[in-house]
Amino acid sequence: MTVEVRLKEMRNARGISQNELARRLEMSLANVQKIEYGKAKSIPLDTLDKLCQILECEVGQLLVRVPDDDGEGTELSTSAIALESSISIDASKSNPGQITKRSVGIILPFERRTA
Protein backbone atom coordinates (compact mmCIF):
# COMPACT_ATOMS: atom_id res chain seq x y z
CA MET A 1 0.00 0.00 0.00
CA THR A 2 1.10 3.53 -0.70
CA VAL A 3 -0.27 6.85 0.43
CA GLU A 4 -1.31 9.22 -2.32
CA VAL A 5 -1.50 12.96 -1.75
CA ARG A 6 -4.52 14.37 -3.56
CA LEU A 7 -3.35 17.95 -3.26
CA LYS A 8 -3.72 18.87 -6.94
CA GLU A 9 -7.33 17.67 -7.08
CA MET A 10 -8.26 19.44 -3.84
CA ARG A 11 -6.42 22.63 -4.82
CA ASN A 12 -8.00 22.77 -8.29
CA ALA A 13 -11.47 22.10 -6.86
CA ARG A 14 -11.02 25.15 -4.60
CA GLY A 15 -9.63 27.33 -7.43
CA ILE A 16 -6.30 27.93 -5.68
CA SER A 17 -3.06 28.14 -7.66
CA GLN A 18 0.19 26.56 -6.51
CA ASN A 19 1.64 30.05 -6.01
CA GLU A 20 -1.31 31.13 -3.86
CA LEU A 21 -1.11 27.93 -1.81
CA ALA A 22 2.63 28.39 -1.28
CA ARG A 23 2.06 31.98 -0.16
CA ARG A 24 -0.69 30.98 2.29
CA LEU A 25 1.38 28.09 3.64
CA GLU A 26 4.41 30.39 3.96
CA MET A 27 6.59 27.91 2.07
CA SER A 28 8.36 27.84 -1.25
CA LEU A 29 6.62 26.96 -4.50
CA ALA A 30 9.15 24.14 -4.95
CA ASN A 31 8.06 22.54 -1.65
CA VAL A 32 4.38 22.76 -2.59
CA GLN A 33 5.21 21.14 -5.94
CA LYS A 34 7.14 18.34 -4.19
CA ILE A 35 4.11 17.57 -2.04
CA GLU A 36 1.72 17.80 -4.99
CA TYR A 37 3.83 15.57 -7.27
CA GLY A 38 4.43 12.97 -4.55
CA LYS A 39 8.15 13.71 -4.28
CA ALA A 40 8.14 14.89 -0.66
CA LYS A 41 9.72 12.40 1.73
CA SER A 42 7.51 13.62 4.57
CA ILE A 43 4.87 16.20 5.38
CA PRO A 44 4.96 17.74 8.86
CA LEU A 45 1.69 17.53 10.80
CA ASP A 46 1.49 21.31 11.12
CA THR A 47 1.74 21.57 7.31
CA LEU A 48 -1.06 19.01 6.93
CA ASP A 49 -3.15 21.01 9.37
CA LYS A 50 -2.55 24.24 7.44
CA LEU A 51 -3.36 22.49 4.13
CA CYS A 52 -6.65 21.23 5.54
CA GLN A 53 -7.53 24.68 6.88
CA ILE A 54 -6.77 26.38 3.56
CA LEU A 55 -8.47 23.72 1.42
CA GLU A 56 -11.35 23.29 3.89
CA CYS A 57 -10.98 19.53 3.98
CA GLU A 58 -10.08 16.66 6.31
CA VAL A 59 -6.74 14.84 6.27
CA GLY A 60 -8.52 11.70 4.98
CA GLN A 61 -9.63 13.61 1.90
CA LEU A 62 -6.09 14.79 1.21
CA LEU A 63 -4.19 11.57 1.97
CA VAL A 64 -5.56 8.35 0.51
CA ARG A 65 -4.19 4.80 0.85
CA VAL A 66 -3.86 3.10 -2.53
CA PRO A 67 -3.36 -0.69 -2.83
CA ASP A 68 -0.23 -1.95 -4.59
CA ASP A 69 -0.84 -3.12 -8.13
CA ASP A 70 2.05 -5.60 -8.23
CA GLY A 71 -0.30 -8.60 -7.97
CA GLU A 72 1.03 -9.70 -4.60
CA GLY A 73 -1.60 -9.31 -1.93
CA THR A 74 -0.41 -8.32 1.49
CA GLU A 75 -2.59 -8.20 4.51
CA LEU A 76 -1.98 -7.22 8.05
CA SER A 77 -2.61 -9.84 10.63
CA THR A 78 -5.63 -9.25 12.80
CA SER A 79 -3.25 -9.56 15.71
CA ALA A 80 -2.04 -6.22 16.95
CA ILE A 81 -0.30 -4.68 19.90
CA ALA A 82 -2.35 -2.14 21.80
CA LEU A 83 -0.30 0.53 23.53
CA GLU A 84 -1.79 2.80 26.10
CA SER A 85 -0.13 5.84 27.57
CA SER A 86 -1.24 8.39 30.10
CA ILE A 87 -1.02 12.03 29.19
CA SER A 88 -0.99 14.59 31.96
CA ILE A 89 -2.66 17.86 31.15
CA ASP A 90 -2.14 20.79 33.46
CA ALA A 91 -5.58 22.28 33.98
CA SER A 92 -4.32 24.80 36.53
CA LYS A 93 -5.69 27.73 34.56
CA SER A 94 -9.26 26.52 34.92
CA ASN A 95 -8.89 24.45 38.11
CA PRO A 96 -5.80 25.52 40.10
CA GLY A 97 -3.87 22.61 41.55
CA GLN A 98 -5.65 19.91 39.55
CA ILE A 99 -4.09 17.69 36.92
CA THR A 100 -6.31 15.75 34.56
CA LYS A 101 -5.10 12.44 33.11
CA ARG A 102 -6.32 10.93 29.88
CA SER A 103 -5.49 7.58 28.34
CA VAL A 104 -4.75 7.41 24.66
CA GLY A 105 -4.89 4.04 22.92
CA ILE A 106 -2.72 3.30 19.90
CA ILE A 107 -3.00 0.05 17.97
CA LEU A 108 0.02 -1.02 15.94
CA PRO A 109 0.12 -4.04 13.64
CA PHE A 110 3.09 -6.24 14.45
CA GLU A 111 2.89 -8.96 11.85
CA ARG A 112 2.62 -8.70 8.09
CA ARG A 113 1.54 -11.70 6.04
CA THR A 114 2.06 -12.02 2.31
CA ALA A 115 -0.11 -14.15 0.11
WOJO-V37103 format. One line per field, one symbol per residue. ss: DSSP state (~ for helix, > for strand, _ for the rest). phi: phi as a letter, one per 20 degrees, with the letter a starting at -180 (. if undefined). psi: psi as a letter, one per 20 degrees, with the letter a starting at -180 (. if undefined). A space follows every 50 residues. Layout:
ss: ???
phi: ???
psi: ???
//
This chain:
ss: _>>>>_~~~~~~~~___~~~~~~~~___~~~~~~~~________~~~~~~ ~~~~~___~~~~>>>>_______>>>___>>>>>>>>>>>________>> >>>>>>>>>__>>>_
phi: .cddeefffffffemdffffffffelcffffffgffemeffbcggffgff gfffelbdgfeedcfcffdenefccefffbdddccddedfdffecgndce dcddecddfdcddde
psi: qrppolggggghhikprgggggghilrqhhhghgghjkiphroqhhgggg ghggilrqhihhppppqqkjiopqqpqipqppppqppppokhhhnpiqpp pqppppppqipppq.
//
